[in-house]
Every structure is written in C-alpha cells, then in structure tokens.
Amino acid sequence: MVCNTCLFSVWQSCMMKACRMRKLNLFYGIRVRAKSWSYVFGEDVGFGGVFRCTTGLADTFGKHRVFNTPLCEQGIVGFGIGLAAMGNRAVAEIQFADYIFPAFDQIVNEAAKFRYRSGNLFNCGGLTIRTPYGAVGHGALYHSQSPEAYFCHVPGLKVVIPRSPTQAKGLLLAAIRDPNPVIFFEPKWLYRLSVEDVPEGDYTLPLSQAEVIREGGDITLVGWGAQLAIMEEACVEASKEGISCELIDLRTLLPWDKEIVEASVNKTGRLLVSHEAPITGGFGAEIAASITERCFLRLESPVARVCGLDTPFPLVFEPFYMPTKNKILDAIKASVNF
Amino acid sequence: MALIRRAGRSLSMLKRSSLFHGKQKKQRQQPIVSPSLPNLTPHLPSSLIRLQINTTYSAIPRGISSCSFRSSYIPNRLLTSEAQPKLPDEGIDDTQFLDFPGVKNTAFTCDLKFVSEKSEEVPCYRVLSELGEPVDGAKLPQMADALALRIYENMITLQVMDYLFYEAQRQGRFSFYMTCSGEEAAIVASAAALSNEDVIFAQYREQGALMWRGFDLQEFAHQCYSNSADYGKGRQMPIHYGSKKHNFVTISSPIATQLSHAVGAAYSLKMDRKDACAVTYFGDGATSEGDFHAAMNFAAVMEAPVLFICRNNGWAISTPITDQYRSDGVATKSRAYGMRSICVDGNDALAVYSAVKSARSMAISESRPILIEVLTYRVSHHSTSDDSTKYRSGEELSHWKVMRDPVVRFRRWLEGNGWWNRQKDTELQSHSRKKIIAAMMNAESMKKPPLSDLFTDVYDSIPTNLKEQESYVREAVAKNPNLYPSDVPL
C-alpha cells in the first residue's frame, strides 16, 4: 500500500485558546495531509462523544472520516480491522471499557493474530481502540471496570494506559502510529479532574517503556492510570514517616518494561503493585510473579498487591472496594516493617 | 425568541417528513392569536404549521397531564404562562401523519394486525437447466468461450486437487483438509465475475476463488504441507490460505469474523475512489453469528461497496438449515437491514457469474452492499474430521452428487456450444492430476519453516520477552533434541 502520510496531533490549543491550563479532554485533532487514510469512529463520536473527546473533529475533517457507527462493538472493531488491513489508521472508540466484551473475539482472535497467522502478508497495525476505563465515583458495575488484564494475556496486542493529559497525548500519538493493534485505556476519572499544561505540537512518548516518576530507596511502587495519583499521595504520606518510595508508571502493560521495574526492585528490595481491577488474576499478579522470579534473593518482603476486591464493581460500596491511599500506606508500612 | 427558534426547528423537522405533504382537507377554525405574544407564523406557510398547544404552563412545569399535544417536537418546558396561539390545522388527517424518527415510510392503522413471519417469496435466479441447456426465456450473460473454458478448467482442476489432497490427508501426509465438492460452480463462477482488485475475505471453502485468482497448485501444496515455502510460515492449519498479491486475505477459523473486515475494507475502497469492491464468502451457518448481523448493518449504514456471498449449502457440519434459522433462506434477511439481495442457483455457473457481475457493478457505482445467496449443496463431508454419513442419508448425498453436479451441468453447456468434448476432459483430468501430484511431492520434500518463525510477526518487531523465550526454548531443545520434530530447522 502507499505510505500513509497522515498525522495526528492534539487539538487542545485550538479548543482552549482562552485558557492556559488544559484539561484532559483528549481532543484529538487529525491533521489531514495531501493523502491521508485516518478514521475516527464509534458510538456518538460524531457530535463529540459522551466524554467530548472528539468534539469538533467531524466538523473539521468531515463526516466520512469522523463518524458514528451503529451500536455494535463487535462491528466497530471488525470494521476497524478491515480499515486497518487496507493500510489505514483506524481509531475506534468503545464508549466504556465495560462494553468492550462483545468485541473480544474480534480483538483476540482477529486483530491480535492478523499479522502472525498470515505470515506477515497482512496486518491490522493501524488499529487503535480507545476506551474510557476505571472508577468514576458513581459508575457501579458497568461504568467503572478495568478490564486491562484480559487483554494483557493476548500476544499480538499492545495495552497502553496514560496517567495524565501530557502523557495521554504522547502515548496516544505513539499508539496510533505504532504498527500493531493497540488498546488505549483512558482513565475516565481524569477527563474532568486532571488539569495540566500540555505542550502544543507533535510529540510521542515511547511505548513499552515505564517511567520512574518519583525516586526513592525503600520500596518500589508500580501502577498505571488514575491509580498513580492515589499512590503518589500515599508516597507523600509515607515520606513523612521516613519511608522513601520509588513510584513507577508502567504506561504500557503489554509488552511491559520488566527491566526498569527489576532495576528498581534491585535497588529497594521491596515491591508494591496497585490497580483498581480485582486482585485475583489482575495484572499485578503478572508483575509479582515476574519480579519474584528475577529478584527473589534481593526481596526483603513479599510483593504486596493493593487492588480492587474480587467483586463486581459496587455503587455505594465503592469507597470500600477501591485501593485507597490508606490501604496503600498500610501496605507500604507492612512491607517496610516485614 | 427561544420559542420561535424552537418552533422553527421543530417545523423544519416536520418539513422533512414525507407524510407532511399529504392531504389537506377542510379548513378548520382560524388561529386564536394572543396579542401579547409574537406572531409565530408570518414567515411560514400556513400548511406547514402543525403545532397546537392549547394549555398554559407554569414557568417550571411539573407535568403535562392537562395538555394535549399535536406534535412531539415542541419541548415540554415553555417559559410563558400565557395561552398559546391555536395554530391553523389545515385538515391533514391524523391517521396519515406519523412523524416518529424511528421509521421513514409508513402510516398509522387502527387494525390490530401483525406482520407475518413468512417473508415475500424470493425467486431463485437460474439460466441453465439441470441438463445445461438455456432455460426458456433466459437471457444468458455475455461469456466468450475463452472465459467459459477457463471457468470449466478451474472447476476440474479444483475437483482433482480436492480429491488428491483429501486422500493425502487420509494417508497422513498432512493433518487436515476441506473439499468443496458440489460447490465448485458457486465459488469459481463468482470469482470469475470479480476483478483482481476486489479484495476477498473468505470463510474456508473457497479455495476455488483463490485458484481463479492465480494461486498455483504448488502454492496450495506448500500451505497444506506447512513447509518453509508456505506464505503463512507454517503457523496455521491446512486450507488457511492467504495471498497478498492475489488480494485474498488469509483465512481464519472463527466463523463470520471476516464479514465486518470486508465492510471496513469496502469503506476504504470507497473513500479511495477505487474501482473495486470487497467480497466476503461465508456459509449458511455463519448467518447465525452476531458478526453477520453486525456486518450487514454496518455495510448498509456505511454504504459500503461489499458483496456478501452466502454459500447456502444446507449444512453447517451436521446442523441442517432447519436448526439454523427460521427465515425462508438467507436472501430474505437483507431486507431487514435495508439492503438489496438476490438468490441464485449456485449450481448454475452462468447464473452465478451473471448475478455477481451485476451485483458488483451496482455495489461500486451505487456504493451499496449486496447480499447474494448462492444455493448449493455440500456434497463433501464438512472436513477430513467429519463423517457425514452419520447425520444424513446416503440417498440424499448420492442424489446431489450424481444428479446435480454443477461441473457436469456446465460441461453440458460447453459441449452444446461445441467448445468442449470428452477427450479434452480426459486430458485435462490427467494433466491436472500429474501437476498436483508433482506439486505434492515437491512440497513434501521440503523442510518446515525454521524455529525462529515461531517468534516473529507476533508484533512488527520482536519484543524483549519473546527474545528471552526463544533463548529458553532453544536451550530446552538443545538438552533433548530427540523430543522435538526433526523437520523443523533450528
């Protein structure tokens, strides 16, 4: 196919001219060059989307490139695979990650395996699936799920989760341009809450590269998405008690950056993983097992996991379900005092 | 102003209703216009005014129990407590006017009547009789002898290849095979009606289409033997062919997943203004999958130039169509999606060719999807893993095999035109057999793909974890080489 010369770039400067602070509204503009094959589609994407992530895109780039689809997740992803197989960039939105499951077969059996099974004759690397995930305070069972672990079990996919607006822009651009199908989980909690100065212009952040966002020497904490803000608060509290925490944002869960976590745990001797998803079979289990294999003799205490409970995501019980700052702080202290 | 704007918006929506320009009967009473309110009507023709609100509202209405509405478009919340003007009713009959957004062309009825579960009969298009003679009144498609002979030769080669590969599997030369006996015309003739630029998303029984495109016997053999020349690098079971140069997307086992891919591909072709369409093949069983429904609906809404070719061969492994769906066939399903369709005698190569050619032209020039139900019969077992004598009668099978062979039917037509004879047939069969056996011998002698092909193409480039795993596997093999297949080079 002819090389795709399309370019995506965040649109926040256009939309937020008046104010310097940019919210994580994830306005993604598509700059169309002479020949471009990029599409953004999903339920309600046309008017801007239920989280306003695609506001204005259809007006700027036309309804043939930015459009609503029928209410059918398996169709959305299947259609996206077809577009990507023809060499296009297809950015498919699944309205809530809770609703991604009808598309599970298309994602796991088709998208993830498209290149491998064809002997690299074909691929759908141009496919990126964006979907809001995670707790929002009142979402309950079907507007709060964190299904990242299911997808981390699928060779051929990439799973990327940003923690902030600046990270989201760079990671999403990288995900869209990455020649592999990527699932980009956007923490919906941060859509309104997270406010940051985001650099204008085009930049990407590397996939499969974790980031140490706080240096420390006593214990390594690993997380992703909205949970990092909670973990950071716990780190601040812990430092008041003389515990120095190193905090790592994994950013890409599949394939994940084992080396950086291993290096950190070799330094600190302790590991704590925290995620909103239920603890059993959660991605924290993979990190715990891998690091235990690699750093067994260095570990001073068992790997701690502070996660959601093994229940469906409840409404009034959300504050009890969530891996809160205090639960994390308690686990840090238990680990340090083991 | 807000009221006028709202009224204007509602009225413009009403204008779009096709029922709107309906009967205008007797004049009803003149509007009562409150002097304190602006005149809502001056810029609009009176015939377009359908709104009549004859109740007052409080500034913050609690409910609408005391009102009567004529139109659903005026919002409930009105910010005035004054009586609203009673706007003229031009006498458009209540029963004609249906303006719900969900339907376009229908009318009210006061008859309590259900829509029948039986659809309108869909005729089955054919042009040749079972004896290969033009049916009375049939208009045969334009087909030169060269094309007709190429179709026939493909069908024969396909039959011979199927036979020999089936036997090869039985002999343990490779693990699996699926023949398309009984469906040769459906597959080859449909492929012949396409252009090489049309992208094919097949199910698994359409090797005839790939053969038509030019995939040669050697390439088929390589894939079935999973050797180092297999384009799929030995990763998939036999018959999971793919070929980029032939615009035939690699087969995957899950049923009906390819349908929505074809829709996405078709949309891409439309946007790129290509003179090409996407084509997807699938069986009767696939029409039960959610992906079928998803793809059909998407194709219609996106106005994608895609051909949905359903090989309705009556069986999904052991499941007959009576256990598969309750509609009368597959072609009738398209109407529910707002899509055009046709039902064709799939054992009549000329009819299949004609229908697909016509559908393709419509799909591209009108940017629309078309469902083509190709009725045929699965003479073969489902696959080499199946024994269909366990679930269907020998009489049924032998009837279709002996009396309803689509290749023989087409041959009769060729012979009737003086383009073919028995001797040529014998020569072709013999020639094909020799070529296929040579291809098989060659494929069998080749090594399998190297071990490194286990780890590549999971992603565009090999990630660290897979590099580690490759080292780990190589160490394991080095310790016990006799426990691993020796025909896979390390």
Chai-1 contact restraints between the chains, C-beta under 6 A:
chainA,res_idxA,chainB,res_idxB,connection_type,confidence,min_distance_angstrom,max_distance_angstrom,comment,restraint_id
A,P70,B,N297,contact,1.0,0.0,6.0,A-B,restraint_1
A,P70,B,V301,contact,1.0,0.0,6.0,A-B,restraint_2
A,C72,B,A294,contact,1.0,0.0,6.0,A-B,restraint_3
A,Q74,B,G290,contact,1.0,0.0,6.0,A-B,restraint_4
A,Q74,B,D291,contact,1.0,0.0,6.0,A-B,restraint_5
A,Q74,B,A294,contact,1.0,0.0,6.0,A-B,restraint_6
A,G75,B,S260,contact,1.0,0.0,6.0,A-B,restraint_7
A,G75,B,A294,contact,1.0,0.0,6.0,A-B,restraint_8
A,G75,B,F298,contact,1.0,0.0,6.0,A-B,restraint_9
A,G78,B,S260,contact,1.0,0.0,6.0,A-B,restraint_10
A,G78,B,H261,contact,1.0,0.0,6.0,A-B,restraint_11
A,F79,B,S260,contact,1.0,0.0,6.0,A-B,restraint_12
A,F79,B,V263,contact,1.0,0.0,6.0,A-B,restraint_13
A,F79,B,G264,contact,1.0,0.0,6.0,A-B,restraint_14
A,F79,B,F298,contact,1.0,0.0,6.0,A-B,restraint_15
A,I81,B,H261,contact,1.0,0.0,6.0,A-B,restraint_16
A,G82,B,H261,contact,1.0,0.0,6.0,A-B,restraint_17
A,G82,B,V263,contact,1.0,0.0,6.0,A-B,restraint_18
A,G82,B,G264,contact,1.0,0.0,6.0,A-B,restraint_19
A,G82,B,A265,contact,1.0,0.0,6.0,A-B,restraint_20
A,L83,B,G264,contact,1.0,0.0,6.0,A-B,restraint_21
A,L83,B,S268,contact,1.0,0.0,6.0,A-B,restraint_22
A,M86,B,A265,contact,1.0,0.0,6.0,A-B,restraint_23
A,M86,B,S268,contact,1.0,0.0,6.0,A-B,restraint_24
A,N88,B,S268,contact,1.0,0.0,6.0,A-B,restraint_25
A,N109,B,P254,contact,1.0,0.0,6.0,A-B,restraint_26
A,E110,B,T257,contact,1.0,0.0,6.0,A-B,restraint_27
A,R115,B,D457,contact,1.0,0.0,6.0,A-B,restraint_28
A,Y116,B,D457,contact,1.0,0.0,6.0,A-B,restraint_29
A,Y116,B,V458,contact,1.0,0.0,6.0,A-B,restraint_30
A,R117,B,R235,contact,1.0,0.0,6.0,A-B,restraint_31
A,R117,B,Q236,contact,1.0,0.0,6.0,A-B,restraint_32
A,R117,B,T250,contact,1.0,0.0,6.0,A-B,restraint_33
A,S118,B,G242,contact,1.0,0.0,6.0,A-B,restraint_34
A,S118,B,T250,contact,1.0,0.0,6.0,A-B,restraint_35
A,G119,B,Y231,contact,1.0,0.0,6.0,A-B,restraint_36
A,G119,B,G232,contact,1.0,0.0,6.0,A-B,restraint_37
A,G119,B,K233,contact,1.0,0.0,6.0,A-B,restraint_38
A,N120,B,D457,contact,1.0,0.0,6.0,A-B,restraint_39
A,L121,B,Y231,contact,1.0,0.0,6.0,A-B,restraint_40
A,L121,B,G242,contact,1.0,0.0,6.0,A-B,restraint_41
A,L121,B,K244,contact,1.0,0.0,6.0,A-B,restraint_42
A,F122,B,V249,contact,1.0,0.0,6.0,A-B,restraint_43
A,F122,B,T250,contact,1.0,0.0,6.0,A-B,restraint_44
A,P155,B,V458,contact,1.0,0.0,6.0,A-B,restraint_45
A,G156,B,V458,contact,1.0,0.0,6.0,A-B,restraint_46
A,P179,B,D460,contact,1.0,0.0,6.0,A-B,restraint_47
A,N180,B,Y459,contact,1.0,0.0,6.0,A-B,restraint_48
A,N180,B,D460,contact,1.0,0.0,6.0,A-B,restraint_49
A,P255,B,P463,contact,1.0,0.0,6.0,A-B,restraint_50
A,P255,B,N465,contact,1.0,0.0,6.0,A-B,restraint_51
